[in-house]
């Protein structure tokens, strides 16, 4: 199984396993779900990957009961498919359904950007500027994994700047479902250069308190349109 990290609620021990401790206000199963969902969102667990119940229990130093419950919670969010005694697999999405999900994702993120443009604080200017500069630096090195992680930080900052927790939660849920495929988009030719340019336009529209321009820039950034759609479908096969 791919490395799914040791942070947020776990403690690594010498044998390479973790002892998972429930985060405040969460059950052990919910904390485990959070960690596994983070691995899916980061692209460490690819679509079709099998999640072995016993292996996960051993890795995190828990019984199999919270693992089963974590699987059920993720299945309810359409992140995994339950396979009985075989455990669970990370959900694979067919091309047509994925295109439709990207269309909805574009509108949700566009709304986040629209609200952010109306509600953003002065302090946010410094925060988003720092994230963007790190994104530019990662793009110059060509490290796609680092670039993708910082890219997620950029989008997350805009979710938070919308100051609409329900919208932010719904956007994250859909983002997690398509995360592995968004990573594939990042690997498309010229996508790093295009992403930096598009992020600049989104950031400037929000900082100018221009909701319409912010919504349009974000929607176009997330949507799979024209040549980008054709290139994605070719890579999807």
Order of alpha helices (4+ residues) and beta strands (2+ residues): beta-beta-alpha-beta-alpha-alpha-beta-beta-alpha-alpha-alpha-alpha-alpha-alpha-alpha
